[in-house]
Amino acid sequence: MNKPLRAVLVGCGGMAGSWLKAVKAVGGVELAGFVDIREEAARKRADESGAVDPVIGTDLATVLKQTKPDAVFDCTIPEAHVTVTLTALAHGCHVLGEKPLADSMENARKMVAAATQSGKTYAVIQNRRYNPNIRRVRKVIESGTIGDLTTLNSDFYLGPHFGGFRDRMKHVLLLDMAIHSFDAARFLTGSNAVAVYCNEWNPKGSWYDHDASAIAIFEMQNGVVYTYRGSWCAQGLNTSWECEWRLLGSKGSAMWDGEAQFKAQQPTGEIEFRDKTRDVSWPDETPDDKRDGHAGLIKEFVECVRTGRTPETVCSDNIHSLAMVFGAIESAETGRRVEIQS
């Protein structure tokens, strides 16, 4: 039987609660330490976890020296990810961190380079990729049901009243949420973005200080065009958190509402003014589909650390999703098409 993966959790705020639930669901992880700039927060999460005699502290390096863990779970704010990751890697730890990978492309490149040099695994919790329904959408594309994918569109319209820092945040939609959609687009197209044009604005009635709506057009390496339309101050007719998706192929089209409704059609070969079409079946969910969000990613991370395999959301891949975010922000700020550099 495998020994539990020994880990330290750093960043004990609200998101840490989701991690603790996922860790319990997965099993095979021993939480040896808890770190936060507020010691009381670290102690609270330690008590919730049920960990036996964990080390509590406010300095990650000190806790790592005391616990000598296999891995660090990074639940800190984006601005702290670079320091946490570089410190963990320097102490010989694998790292699993919250999205986004970093607060800038410069820091992201430093982190990816450090992980490569260390030989340790560094992966990102891109939890919405581990939704069984999006895996079914990808199966439609891979099956050839709609032919070659040519165009991918996503709509994201919600109106959450977060309060707090998000209401004051610049580029709130693009920086805090759109990476989920952009990563999903990379997953579905099987390609990285090479260029983007983005327009960003703050509609009348918005409760955000800065731009909370955006439209972006991405050119992908394989020739697919991906469009994103979104707003975080949309009142009524809301989409799911996963977006509503339309896929256009050379031999048909498909739609996914972001939840559990799917539809695909192919032309019948009978041509009038418009091609006649017929509905086609959607691939069934398979038992081995990656799923369960945080829990699924943590489970895969533990398995990869033990076996030497590479996680799907390894940092060297996930940086391409982050590059889409910062490319879109640069385009919105400059008003021009931007070539994306990972």
HUVENZI-V239054 format. One record per pair of residues at least 24 apart in sequence whose ideal C-beta (glycine too) atoms are under 8 Angstrom apart, sorted by the first residue. I is the first residue (numbers start at 1). J is the second residue. If there is no record, write none. Layout:
BEGIN
I/J + I/J
END
This chain:
BEGIN
2/28 + 2/306 + 4/28 + 4/29 + 4/30 + 5/29 + 5/30 + 5/70 + 5/71 + 5/302 + 5/305 + 5/306 + 6/30 + 6/32 + 6/67 + 6/68 + 6/69 + 6/70 + 6/71 + 7/31 + 7/32 + 7/69 + 7/70 + 7/71 + 7/72 + 7/73 + 8/32 + 8/33 + 8/34 + 8/35 + 8/55 + 8/60 + 8/63 + 8/64 + 8/67 + 8/69 + 8/71 + 8/72 + 8/73 + 8/93 + 9/33 + 9/34 + 9/35 + 9/45 + 9/49 + 9/72 + 9/73 + 9/75 + 10/34 + 10/35 + 10/36 + 10/60 + 10/63 + 10/72 + 10/73 + 10/74 + 10/75 + 10/76 + 10/84 + 11/35 + 11/36 + 11/74 + 11/75 + 11/76 + 11/77 + 11/80 + 11/84 + 11/98 + 12/36 + 12/38 + 12/41 + 12/42 + 12/44 + 12/45 + 12/75 + 13/41 + 13/75 + 15/75 + 15/98 + 16/45 + 16/75 + 17/45 + 17/48 + 18/294 + 19/73 + 19/75 + 19/294 + 19/298 + 20/45 + 20/48 + 20/49 + 21/294 + 21/295 + 22/292 + 22/293 + 22/294 + 22/295 + 22/298 + 23/49 + 23/73 + 23/298 + 24/49 + 25/292 + 25/295 + 26/295 + 26/298 + 26/299 + 26/302 + 28/302 + 29/298 + 29/302 + 32/67 + 32/69 + 33/57 + 33/63 + 33/64 + 33/66 + 33/67 + 33/69 + 34/63 + 35/59 + 35/60 + 35/63 + 60/84 + 60/87 + 60/88 + 61/87 + 61/91 + 64/88 + 64/91 + 64/93 + 65/91 + 69/93 + 70/94 + 70/305 + 71/95 + 71/96 + 71/301 + 71/305 + 72/96 + 73/97 + 74/98 + 78/102 + 78/103 + 79/103 + 81/107 + 81/111 + 82/107 + 82/110 + 82/111 + 85/111 + 85/114 + 85/115 + 85/122 + 86/110 + 86/111 + 86/114 + 89/114 + 89/115 + 89/118 + 89/120 + 89/122 + 90/114 + 90/118 + 92/118 + 92/120 + 93/120 + 94/120 + 94/121 + 94/122 + 94/301 + 94/305 + 95/120 + 95/121 + 95/122 + 95/123 + 96/122 + 96/123 + 96/124 + 96/125 + 96/297 + 96/298 + 96/301 + 97/122 + 97/123 + 97/124 + 97/125 + 98/124 + 98/125 + 99/124 + 99/125 + 99/126 + 99/127 + 99/179 + 99/180 + 99/318 + 100/124 + 100/175 + 100/179 + 100/322 + 100/325 + 101/315 + 101/318 + 101/319 + 101/321 + 101/322 + 102/322 + 104/326 + 105/319 + 105/322 + 105/323 + 105/326 + 105/341 + 105/342 + 108/315 + 108/319 + 108/322 + 109/319 + 111/315 + 112/315 + 112/316 + 112/319 + 115/315 + 115/316 + 116/316 + 121/301 + 121/304 + 121/305 + 121/310 + 121/311 + 121/314 + 122/314 + 122/315 + 123/297 + 123/301 + 123/304 + 123/311 + 123/313 + 123/314 + 123/315 + 123/318 + 124/313 + 124/314 + 124/315 + 124/318 + 125/294 + 125/297 + 125/298 + 125/313 + 126/179 + 126/180 + 126/183 + 126/297 + 126/313 + 126/318 + 126/321 + 127/293 + 127/294 + 127/296 + 127/297 + 128/180 + 128/183 + 128/184 + 128/241 + 128/242 + 128/293 + 129/183 + 129/184 + 129/187 + 129/290 + 129/312 + 129/313 + 130/290 + 130/291 + 130/292 + 130/293 + 130/296 + 130/297 + 131/242 + 131/291 + 131/293 + 132/285 + 132/289 + 132/290 + 132/291 + 133/242 + 133/256 + 133/258 + 133/259 + 133/260 + 133/262 + 133/285 + 134/184 + 134/187 + 134/188 + 134/242 + 134/256 + 135/285 + 135/289 + 135/290 + 135/291 + 136/262 + 136/282 + 136/283 + 136/284 + 136/285 + 136/289 + 137/188 + 137/245 + 137/247 + 137/254 + 137/256 + 137/262 + 138/187 + 138/188 + 139/283 + 140/247 + 140/254 + 140/262 + 140/264 + 140/282 + 140/283 + 141/188 + 141/190 + 141/247 + 141/249 + 143/283 + 144/251 + 145/249 + 145/251 + 145/252 + 145/254 + 145/264 + 145/266 + 145/280 + 146/247 + 146/248 + 146/249 + 146/250 + 146/251 + 146/252 + 146/253 + 146/254 + 146/264 + 146/266 + 147/249 + 147/250 + 147/251 + 147/252 + 148/249 + 148/250 + 148/251 + 149/188 + 149/189 + 149/224 + 149/247 + 149/248 + 149/249 + 150/223 + 150/224 + 150/225 + 150/248 + 150/249 + 150/250 + 151/224 + 151/225 + 151/226 + 151/227 + 151/246 + 151/247 + 151/248 + 152/185 + 152/188 + 152/189 + 152/224 + 152/225 + 152/226 + 152/227 + 152/245 + 152/246 + 152/247 + 152/248 + 153/226 + 153/227 + 153/229 + 153/245 + 153/246 + 153/247 + 153/248 + 154/181 + 154/184 + 154/185 + 154/226 + 154/227 + 154/228 + 154/229 + 154/230 + 154/243 + 154/244 + 154/245 + 154/246 + 155/229 + 155/230 + 155/239 + 155/243 + 155/244 + 155/245 + 156/181 + 156/228 + 156/229 + 156/230 + 156/231 + 156/239 + 156/243 + 156/244 + 157/229 + 157/230 + 157/231 + 157/234 + 157/237 + 157/238 + 157/239 + 158/231 + 158/232 + 158/234 + 158/238 + 158/239 + 158/241 + 159/231 + 159/232 + 159/233 + 159/234 + 159/235 + 159/236 + 159/238 + 160/232 + 161/207 + 166/208 + 167/207 + 167/208 + 167/209 + 168/209 + 168/210 + 169/208 + 169/209 + 169/210 + 170/210 + 170/211 + 171/200 + 171/210 + 171/211 + 171/329 + 171/332 + 172/208 + 172/210 + 172/211 + 172/212 + 172/232 + 173/200 + 173/211 + 173/212 + 173/213 + 173/214 + 173/230 + 173/231 + 173/232 + 174/198 + 174/200 + 174/214 + 174/216 + 174/325 + 174/328 + 174/329 + 174/332 + 175/325 + 175/329 + 177/230 + 177/232 + 178/214 + 178/216 + 178/228 + 178/230 + 178/325 + 178/328 + 179/321 + 179/322 + 179/324 + 179/325 + 180/241 + 180/242 + 181/228 + 181/230 + 181/243 + 182/218 + 182/228 + 182/321 + 182/324 + 182/325 + 182/328 + 183/318 + 183/321 + 184/242 + 184/243 + 185/218 + 185/220 + 185/226 + 185/228 + 185/324 + 186/320 + 186/321 + 186/324 + 188/245 + 188/247 + 189/220 + 189/222 + 189/224 + 189/226 + 190/222 + 191/220 + 191/221 + 191/222 + 191/224 + 192/220 + 192/221 + 192/320 + 192/323 + 192/340 + 192/342 + 193/218 + 193/219 + 193/220 + 193/221 + 193/226 + 193/320 + 193/323 + 193/324 + 193/327 + 193/340 + 194/219 + 194/220 + 194/221 + 194/339 + 194/340 + 195/219 + 195/327 + 195/337 + 195/338 + 195/339 + 195/340 + 196/324 + 196/327 + 196/328 + 196/331 + 196/337 + 196/338 + 196/340 + 197/331 + 197/336 + 197/337 + 197/338 + 198/327 + 198/328 + 198/329 + 198/331 + 198/332 + 198/338 + 199/332 + 200/328 + 200/329 + 200/332 + 202/233 + 203/231 + 203/233 + 205/233 + 205/235 + 206/233 + 207/233 + 208/232 + 208/233 + 211/332 + 214/328 + 214/332 + 216/328 + 216/331 + 218/324 + 228/328 + 252/277 + 252/280
END
